[in-house]
Amino acid sequence: MQSRTPKDSRTILTDLVLPSETNPLNNLFGGELLARMDRAASIAARRHSRRIVVTASVNHVAFNKAIPLGSVVTVEAAVSRAFKSSMEIFIDIWIEDRESGQRSKANEAIYTFVAVDETGAPVNVPALEPETELEKKRFDAALRRKQLSLVLAGKMKPQDATELKALFVE
């Protein structure tokens, strides 16, 4: 199986925030943004694996900035690391200033998807080869996040989480 790069999975969804998608403060509903991120992450995971993919977890979501009615929102997703059958997807959310057109980062998220066959059984995915410094940083951090998740779930002993432990031990 030939490895792929994050740019092979890069997915960009751009849309407008409409009145039916906003809360009483005229900002985009968090759930609406979650759905947009899930769609973009799903496409990125499918592009990387070339298989059916399912959302395994939403590992992190940061709602740092409200997204007002009428905003142009861009959701950018790419695989940040591939494991045996799972893939971590890093998602950046950008909004455009209505007058200047300048983009600013509003939010981010990290999702995990699993590639499956037609019966729903997990299947192997290609390795990921990061290229840019940001991709390498996200790639390395993904292993620590996976180890933390496994330790918290009781599926890995803390002393076996070598990458995670390295953060705390000199």
Rosetta silent file (secondary structure, phi, psi, omega in degrees, C-alpha in Angstrom):
SEQUENCE: MQSRTPKDSRTILTDLVLPSETNPLNNLFGGELLARMDRAASIAARRHSRRIVVTASVNHVAFNKAIPLGSVVTVEAAVSRAFKSSMEIFIDIWIEDRESGQRSKANEAIYTFVAVDETGAPVNVPALEPETELEKKRFDAALRRKQLSLVLAGKMKPQDATELKALFVE
SCORE:     score description
SCORE:     0.000 S_00000001
   1 L     0.000  123.960 -176.867    0.000    0.000    0.000 S_00000001
   2 L   -78.356  133.774  179.201    1.560    3.280   -1.111 S_00000001
   3 L   -68.629  161.091  179.730    1.843    6.031    1.500 S_00000001
   4 E  -129.372  168.724  178.187    0.157    9.380    0.984 S_00000001
   5 L  -108.601  162.887  177.032    0.738   12.960    2.084 S_00000001
   6 H   -57.234  -35.082 -178.608   -1.627   15.303    3.940 S_00000001
   7 H   -66.581  -22.780  176.750   -2.152   17.338    0.762 S_00000001
   8 H   -65.983  -25.977 -177.859   -3.567   14.193   -0.906 S_00000001
   9 H  -103.588   -6.438 -173.580   -6.445   14.295    1.571 S_00000001
  10 L   -53.367  129.447 -178.666   -6.853   18.073    1.856 S_00000001
  11 E  -130.495  132.311 -179.558  -10.490   19.065    1.724 S_00000001
  12 E  -126.454  120.197  175.812  -11.838   22.609    1.628 S_00000001
  13 E  -116.716  124.817  178.901  -15.524   23.410    2.130 S_00000001
  14 E  -121.147  134.416 -177.046  -16.629   27.037    1.868 S_00000001
  15 E  -153.601  169.994 -179.206  -20.144   28.186    2.652 S_00000001
  16 E  -104.324  143.856  176.049  -22.209   31.110    3.876 S_00000001
  17 L   -84.900  117.000 -177.200  -23.862   31.315    7.318 S_00000001
  18 L   -99.254  160.504 -177.842  -27.619   31.598    6.737 S_00000001
  19 H   -56.200  -36.302 -177.926  -30.330   32.791    9.179 S_00000001
  20 H   -71.801   -7.212 -178.010  -31.709   29.274    9.750 S_00000001
  21 H  -106.064   10.822 -174.525  -28.257   28.163   10.990 S_00000001
  22 E  -114.867  158.277  177.232  -27.884   30.765   13.733 S_00000001
  23 L   -88.508 -177.332 -179.499  -28.708   31.052   17.420 S_00000001
  24 L   -61.859  -15.843  176.806  -30.538   33.994   19.089 S_00000001
  25 L   -92.062    7.459 -179.146  -27.272   35.980   19.038 S_00000001
  26 L    63.283   34.163  173.749  -27.131   35.584   15.231 S_00000001
  27 E  -115.066  152.577 -179.907  -24.040   33.368   15.395 S_00000001
  28 E   -56.549  131.128  174.693  -23.613   29.963   13.751 S_00000001
  29 L   -58.464  138.756  176.395  -24.939   27.106   15.903 S_00000001
  30 H   -58.204  -40.225 -179.616  -22.100   24.970   17.288 S_00000001
  31 H   -64.225  -33.905  176.658  -23.891   21.842   16.079 S_00000001
  32 H   -65.986  -42.611  177.751  -24.041   23.226   12.549 S_00000001
  33 H   -65.296  -40.288  177.476  -20.303   23.824   12.609 S_00000001
  34 H   -58.845  -41.410  179.432  -19.737   20.305   13.980 S_00000001
  35 H   -64.936  -41.709  178.287  -21.708   18.861   11.059 S_00000001
  36 H   -63.238  -42.242  179.040  -19.675   20.867    8.538 S_00000001
  37 H   -65.119  -40.126  179.489  -16.440   19.704   10.164 S_00000001
  38 H   -62.293  -41.556  178.625  -17.622   16.077   10.177 S_00000001
  39 H   -64.301  -46.149 -179.653  -18.390   16.233    6.439 S_00000001
  40 H   -64.154  -42.874  179.756  -15.016   17.761    5.584 S_00000001
  41 H   -64.670  -37.717  178.172  -13.161   15.283    7.806 S_00000001
  42 H   -62.157  -43.607  179.091  -15.074   12.387    6.252 S_00000001
  43 H   -64.618  -43.403  179.520  -14.041   13.450    2.755 S_00000001
  44 H   -61.200  -44.753 -179.709  -10.408   13.860    3.855 S_00000001
  45 H   -64.474  -39.982  178.892  -10.381   10.401    5.465 S_00000001
  46 H   -67.412  -39.422  178.147  -11.954    8.834    2.406 S_00000001
  47 H   -62.446  -37.228 -179.915   -9.438   10.529    0.097 S_00000001
  48 H   -72.692  -46.699 -172.579   -6.595    9.126    2.182 S_00000001
  49 H   -88.625  -25.099 -173.583   -7.930    5.589    2.618 S_00000001
  50 L    58.040   34.654  179.778  -10.006    5.195   -0.549 S_00000001
  51 L  -135.066  172.347  170.320  -12.431    3.215    1.615 S_00000001
  52 E   -66.633  138.888  179.486  -15.717    3.709    3.423 S_00000001
  53 E  -129.224  150.144  178.055  -15.005    5.699    6.595 S_00000001
  54 E  -130.231  147.520  177.037  -16.897    6.230    9.830 S_00000001
  55 E   -70.871  123.296  177.974  -16.457    8.811   12.567 S_00000001
  56 E   -95.473  -39.747  178.863  -14.818    7.116   15.551 S_00000001
  57 E  -162.527  155.765  169.394  -14.451   10.142   17.810 S_00000001
  58 E  -106.517  104.543 -170.830  -14.425   13.887   18.076 S_00000001
  59 E   -82.211  -32.411 -175.684  -11.233   14.320   20.039 S_00000001
  60 E  -158.476  134.760  172.138  -11.062   18.068   20.345 S_00000001
  61 E  -139.494  130.898  176.867  -13.180   21.045   19.373 S_00000001
  62 E  -120.897  114.167  174.723  -12.341   24.650   20.205 S_00000001
  63 E   -94.126   81.299 -174.462  -15.039   27.258   19.641 S_00000001
  64 L   -82.323  -29.947 -174.011  -12.662   30.205   19.969 S_00000001
  65 L  -139.892  133.106  176.222  -14.509   32.792   17.941 S_00000001
  66 L   -65.411  147.078  179.316  -18.207   33.272   17.195 S_00000001
  67 L  -114.030  105.348 -173.323  -19.135   33.043   13.529 S_00000001
  68 E   -73.820  157.240  173.724  -21.744   35.708   12.720 S_00000001
  69 L   -49.344  135.971  177.714  -24.684   35.531   10.340 S_00000001
  70 L    87.768   -6.760 -179.200  -23.610   36.238    6.775 S_00000001
  71 L   -69.140  149.444  168.709  -20.014   35.134    7.310 S_00000001
  72 E   -92.189  120.363 -176.750  -18.132   33.163    4.698 S_00000001
  73 E  -112.626  132.093  176.341  -16.822   30.090    6.535 S_00000001
  74 E  -119.804  125.156  177.283  -14.086   27.825    5.196 S_00000001
  75 E  -106.428  120.117  179.718  -13.486   24.416    6.739 S_00000001
  76 E  -114.842  124.181 -178.054  -10.104   22.919    5.855 S_00000001
  77 E  -129.058  145.144  175.530   -9.439   19.282    6.781 S_00000001
  78 E  -155.496  149.740  176.046   -6.512   16.945    6.169 S_00000001
  79 E   -65.949  129.321  178.620   -5.270   13.675    7.588 S_00000001
  80 E  -101.191  -22.199  174.105   -2.630   14.461   10.233 S_00000001
  81 E  -165.036  144.226  175.327   -1.657   10.839   10.960 S_00000001
  82 E  -114.677  136.990  177.165   -2.679    7.367    9.863 S_00000001
  83 L  -110.382 -144.052 -177.961   -2.503    4.385   12.168 S_00000001
  84 L   -66.824  -61.894  178.855   -3.545    0.783   11.389 S_00000001
  85 L  -123.015   -6.970 -177.942   -7.159    1.433   10.354 S_00000001
  86 E  -104.727  158.340  178.969   -7.747    4.837   11.943 S_00000001
  87 E  -137.431  133.909  173.029   -6.852    8.303   10.795 S_00000001
  88 E   -91.127  133.510  179.719   -6.621   11.512   12.758 S_00000001
  89 E  -116.278  124.676  176.737   -8.034   14.495   10.865 S_00000001
  90 E   -98.829  133.027 -174.759   -7.021   18.027   11.828 S_00000001
  91 E  -124.584  128.800  174.291   -9.564   20.689   10.939 S_00000001
  92 E  -112.281  136.651  179.180   -9.065   24.455   10.733 S_00000001
  93 E  -115.637  126.796 -177.028  -12.053   26.815   10.474 S_00000001
  94 E  -119.588  145.964  171.698  -11.544   30.217    8.887 S_00000001
  95 E  -123.978  149.974 -179.836  -13.861   33.204    8.518 S_00000001
  96 E  -102.189  136.147  173.374  -13.511   36.075    6.085 S_00000001
  97 L   -66.264  131.624 -174.954  -13.877   39.676    7.099 S_00000001
  98 L   -60.969  -33.715 -175.564  -16.904   41.005    5.186 S_00000001
  99 L   -94.449  -45.944 -175.621  -15.192   44.206    4.100 S_00000001
 100 L   -88.488  -23.536 -175.849  -11.486   43.423    3.712 S_00000001
 101 L    80.949    0.321  178.788  -11.763   39.768    2.716 S_00000001
 102 L   -67.198  137.193  178.180   -8.970   38.926    5.183 S_00000001
 103 E   -93.055  141.704  173.492   -9.184   35.430    6.616 S_00000001
 104 E  -135.430  146.349 -179.404   -8.797   34.717   10.324 S_00000001
 105 E   -75.264  127.522 -178.336   -8.794   31.414   12.147 S_00000001
 106 E  -102.132  -41.149 -173.196  -11.978   31.022   14.157 S_00000001
 107 E  -153.558  171.440  173.561  -11.876   27.458   15.436 S_00000001
 108 E  -151.582  163.100  179.808  -10.187   24.089   15.138 S_00000001
 109 E  -156.232  161.351  174.982  -10.980   20.458   15.758 S_00000001
 110 E  -133.190  122.029  178.568   -9.499   16.990   15.673 S_00000001
 111 E  -115.922  157.355  171.759  -11.584   14.017   14.595 S_00000001
 112 E  -120.883  131.352  176.698  -10.723   10.329   14.273 S_00000001
 113 E  -119.567  153.085  176.003  -12.121    8.203   11.463 S_00000001
 114 E  -121.189  135.839  175.392  -11.826    4.476   10.839 S_00000001
 115 E   -84.939  136.158 -178.395  -11.747    2.880    7.394 S_00000001
 116 E  -133.683  162.006  174.256  -14.075   -0.097    7.046 S_00000001
 117 L   -90.180 -172.064 -175.813  -15.107   -2.649    4.453 S_00000001
 118 L   -65.621  -16.892  178.622  -18.668   -3.231    3.222 S_00000001
 119 L   -96.387   -3.430 -179.478  -19.473   -5.252    6.371 S_00000001
 120 L    92.447    4.590  178.964  -18.215   -2.538    8.711 S_00000001
 121 L   -81.516  137.783  179.548  -15.000   -4.351    9.676 S_00000001
 122 E   -60.588  143.851  177.286  -11.896   -2.154   10.032 S_00000001
 123 L  -128.699  155.347  179.702   -9.365   -2.279    7.191 S_00000001
 124 L   -66.177  148.929  177.927   -5.770   -1.084    6.947 S_00000001
 125 L  -120.249  158.740  177.831   -5.047    2.384    5.611 S_00000001
 126 L   -64.651  153.723  173.992   -1.942    3.772    3.880 S_00000001
 127 L   -68.312  161.965  178.130    0.797    5.387    5.942 S_00000001
 128 E  -115.031  134.907  176.835    1.048    9.173    5.983 S_00000001
 129 L  -116.859  100.347  178.962    4.203   11.089    5.099 S_00000001
 130 L   -67.517  149.221 -178.082    4.082   14.669    6.367 S_00000001
 131 L  -115.903  -48.334 -176.292    5.981   17.232    4.296 S_00000001
 132 L   -84.863  166.866  177.727    5.706   20.699    5.845 S_00000001
 133 H   -61.249  -42.256  178.745    6.819   21.710    9.342 S_00000001
 134 H   -62.833  -43.499  178.403    3.181   22.133   10.429 S_00000001
 135 H   -61.679  -39.330  178.973    2.295   18.680    9.055 S_00000001
 136 H   -67.012  -40.458  178.272    5.259   17.149   10.913 S_00000001
 137 H   -62.818  -46.450  179.619    4.248   18.883   14.148 S_00000001
 138 H   -67.067  -36.703  178.205    0.660   17.629   13.850 S_00000001
 139 H   -60.523  -49.829 -179.865    1.901   14.141   12.870 S_00000001
 140 H   -63.411  -43.420 -178.526    4.073   13.871   16.005 S_00000001
 141 H   -65.850  -29.961 -179.327    1.368   15.260   18.284 S_00000001
 142 H   -61.389  -38.450  179.227   -1.168   12.764   16.913 S_00000001
 143 H   -66.210  -40.464  177.231    0.757    9.839   18.387 S_00000001
 144 H   -63.698  -41.474  178.393    0.805   11.490   21.808 S_00000001
 145 H   -63.777  -39.931  179.323   -2.944   12.134   21.588 S_00000001
 146 H   -65.199  -43.822  179.242   -3.563    8.501   20.617 S_00000001
 147 H   -62.356  -42.269  178.566   -1.435    7.243   23.503 S_00000001
 148 H   -60.941  -44.517  179.028   -3.264    9.514   25.953 S_00000001
 149 H   -60.427  -43.081 -179.977   -6.610    8.253   24.666 S_00000001
 150 H   -67.147  -38.989  177.790   -5.490    4.619   25.037 S_00000001
 151 H   -64.253  -47.428 -179.326   -4.173    5.231   28.569 S_00000001
 152 H   -63.211  -31.064  179.256   -7.411    6.946   29.624 S_00000001
 153 L   -84.013   -3.246 -179.302   -9.453    4.096   28.141 S_00000001
 154 L    76.758   16.827 -178.537   -7.371    1.534   30.039 S_00000001
 155 L   -98.091   -4.318  177.395   -6.093   -0.001   26.792 S_00000001
 156 L  -144.787  139.254  176.473   -2.452    1.012   27.356 S_00000001
 157 L   -76.278  138.474 -179.022   -0.356    1.100   30.513 S_00000001
 158 H   -52.130  -38.643 -179.333    0.970    4.598   31.269 S_00000001
 159 H   -67.659  -16.719  178.368    4.558    3.333   31.330 S_00000001
 160 H   -89.474   -8.202 -178.901    4.121    2.072   27.741 S_00000001
 161 L   -85.073   70.947 -171.406    3.078    5.492   26.428 S_00000001
 162 H   -60.979  -44.277 -179.097    6.647    6.410   25.504 S_00000001
 163 H   -66.596  -39.010  179.727    5.887    9.442   23.299 S_00000001
 164 H   -69.806  -43.928 -179.934    3.488   10.865   25.839 S_00000001
 165 H   -61.074  -33.982 -178.489    5.841   10.179   28.745 S_00000001
 166 L   -61.405  -22.693  177.005    8.661   12.010   26.935 S_00000001
 167 L   -67.196  -27.120 -172.477    6.733   15.274   27.415 S_00000001
 168 L  -109.280  -14.399 -177.369    7.139   14.990   31.175 S_00000001
 169 L  -113.470  132.104  179.434   10.489   13.249   31.626 S_00000001
 170 L   -80.423    0.000    0.000   13.777   14.882   30.733 S_00000001
